[in-house]
Amino acid sequence: LTDYSGVETCPWSQQRPLLSTCVGDGQTKLNFSGSSSSPGQPQHKFKEDDWGWIGPHKCFQKWCLWSNNQFAGGRGISVITLHENMNQVKAIGVNLNNANPLDANAFPPPYNIDEVPGKGLGVIANKIISRGTQVMTYSPVLLVHKEFIDTPTTQKKRQLLDLAVQVLPENVRTKFEAQMSSVGSGAHKIAAILITNSFQMSIPTKDGHHYGNFPEVSRLNHNCRPNTAFHIDENLVHHVNAVQKIKKGEEISISYLDPVAPRDERQKRSLAAWGFSCDCPACSQHNLLVKLSDERLAEIHELESKLQSYGSEGITAKMIERLLKLYKQEKLESRVFGAYTLAALNYNMLGWDRMAVKYAKMAVEEGTIEGGPEAPDVVAMRVLAGDPRGHFTWRGRVGK
Ligand SMILES: C[S@@+](CC[C@H](N)C(=O)[O-])C[C@H]1O[C@@H](n2cnc3c(N)ncnc32)[C@H](O)[C@@H]1O
C-alpha cells in the first residue's frame, strides 16, 4: 500500500560506512588524460553521445562514472553506477528532455533560505502556501549506486566521488559543495555531504538501488509533523508538496524519519544519523503528553496491522474511524493517505459502498499530494471510487 510510482523512496539516509575504514593518505589526485582549462572543469578525451552523456570517465571495480551536462534542461547530473543500469538512466534523461521538471518550480519561489536558530539554514515561506501546492520540484544532480556507498570506502572510491562533483556544471557544483555536512571536520567532504543529504531511490533494474542528491531540497530541515510531503517519481524527480496551509514566515519542513515511531526512537535516530536530537513540537511537549502521543502511535500500528490483513476477524467501522481520529490527533497530515486508503478498502470489504467511495476520493486527493497523481495506490483508489461493488474487495469481510 505504500509503493509510490514504482520508485522506492525513503527519507535522508545514514551512510556511515562511506566514511569508515578509509585507505590511503586522504589526498585526492585526479588523473585526467587531457588538460584542464578551468579549475574543476576538466577537459578530457571523452566525447558526448547524442544525448549529452560522457563516460565512463573512470571506473572503480564494477562501478563507473558517467555525466551529462544537458540532463534536465542543462542542470546536469553525475552517475556512479553499474554498466547495466545506464540504459535505464539514459531513458530517464530522454524523458526529462521532453519535459523539464525544473519548469514546475514557481518563480520567484514561495520561500527564502534563511538562518534558523539551532538548525543552520532552513526554508522559510515568504507568502501563504495553500495545501496541495508544489513547493519544489528537482531532478538529482548526483546519483550513486547504493552498494558503492554502503561498502567500506577506499581512496579510489573517494576520488571517483570527487570527480563526479567536479564534472558537474559549475553553478550546480557550487550548490552541491555548499550543502551542510553534519559529520565532523576531517571527513571526506563529498562523502560527508552525501551522508547528511541523500535520499534512497530505485530505478527499475535488477540492482537499481541508489542514493540521490538534490542540493535545493537539502535545505529543508526536519520536523516529525512536517507541513509538506515528498516523493520521488519514476524519472527520479523529487517533489515537495504542501500537506497543509503554510503561513508566511513559517518554516517549511519534511520528515527525515518514520513519524509514527515513538518519540525516544525518533530522537535517537535523528541524533545518530544527523547529529541533532529532535526538539520539534511533537518531541518537546511535556512528558505526560509524549506518553499519550506514544500510546496513540502504538494504537495506530496495532489498528493498521489488523486493517491491512485480509484474514483479520472482527473488523468494524468503529475501528476504521478510530484510526482516522488517531491520525488527526497526532497531526499526521503528511501521512494520512495510507489511512484513507485503508478506510476505503475496509469499508468496501464490510459492504459499505458509500463510505468506501467517500474515503477513496479523499485518498485520491491526499495521495496526489503525497505520492503524485500516478502513484499506484492513487490509481487503485480512483478505480475503487468509480466502481466499489465491482472491486475485488467488495464485501470481502462479510461474504458476497
Ligand atoms: C539536510 S540538512 C538541512 C539543512 C541544513 N540546516 C542547512 O543548513 O543546509 C540536515 C542538517 O540540518 C540540521 N537540522 C535539520 N533539521 C533539524 C532540526 N529539526 N533541529 C536541529 N537541526 C536540524 C542538522 O544539522 C542536520 O544534519
The ligand as a Tripos MOL2 file, in Angstrom:
@<TRIPOS>MOLECULE
LIG
   27    29     1     0     0
SMALL
NO_CHARGES

@<TRIPOS>ATOM
      1 C1         19.5980   18.1750    5.1620 C.3       1 LIG1
      2 S1         20.3360   19.3330    6.1730 S.3       1 LIG1
      3 C2         19.0920   20.5190    6.3800 C.3       1 LIG1
      4 C3         19.5310   21.9270    6.0230 C.3       1 LIG1
      5 C4         20.6050   22.4820    6.8930 C.3       1 LIG1
      6 N1         20.0540   23.0560    8.0850 N.3       1 LIG1
      7 C5         21.4610   23.5150    6.1760 C.2       1 LIG1
      8 O1         21.9130   24.4750    6.8010 O.co2     1 LIG1
      9 O2         21.6960   23.3360    4.9850 O.co2     1 LIG1
     10 C6         20.3410   18.3890    7.6540 C.3       1 LIG1
     11 C7         21.0380   19.0440    8.8050 C.3       1 LIG1
     12 O3         20.3100   20.1880    9.2380 O.3       1 LIG1
     13 C8         20.2280   20.2310   10.6640 C.3       1 LIG1
     14 N2         18.8250   20.0170   11.0550 N.ar      1 LIG1
     15 C9         17.8120   19.5800   10.2840 C.ar      1 LIG1
     16 N3         16.6650   19.5440   10.9710 N.ar      1 LIG1
     17 C10        16.9460   19.9400   12.2090 C.ar      1 LIG1
     18 C11        16.1580   20.0880   13.3950 C.ar      1 LIG1
     19 N4         14.8590   19.8150   13.4210 N.pl3     1 LIG1
     20 N5         16.7890   20.5210   14.5140 N.ar      1 LIG1
     21 C12        18.1240   20.7950   14.5190 C.ar      1 LIG1
     22 N6         18.9230   20.6590   13.4200 N.ar      1 LIG1
     23 C13        18.3350   20.2520   12.2850 C.ar      1 LIG1
     24 C14        21.1120   19.1160   11.1750 C.3       1 LIG1
     25 O4         22.3900   19.6310   11.4010 O.3       1 LIG1
     26 C15        21.1210   18.1420   10.0190 C.3       1 LIG1
     27 O5         22.2800   17.3430    9.9990 O.3       1 LIG1
@<TRIPOS>BOND
     1     1     2 1
     2     2     3 1
     3     2    10 1
     4     3     4 1
     5     4     5 1
     6     5     6 1
     7     5     7 1
     8     7     8 2
     9     7     9 1
    10    10    11 1
    11    11    12 1
    12    11    26 1
    13    12    13 1
    14    13    14 1
    15    13    24 1
    16    14    15 ar
    17    14    23 ar
    18    15    16 ar
    19    16    17 ar
    20    17    18 ar
    21    17    23 ar
    22    18    19 1
    23    18    20 ar
    24    20    21 ar
    25    21    22 ar
    26    22    23 ar
    27    24    25 1
    28    24    26 1
    29    26    27 1
@<TRIPOS>SUBSTRUCTURE
     1 LIG1         1 GROUP 0 **** ****
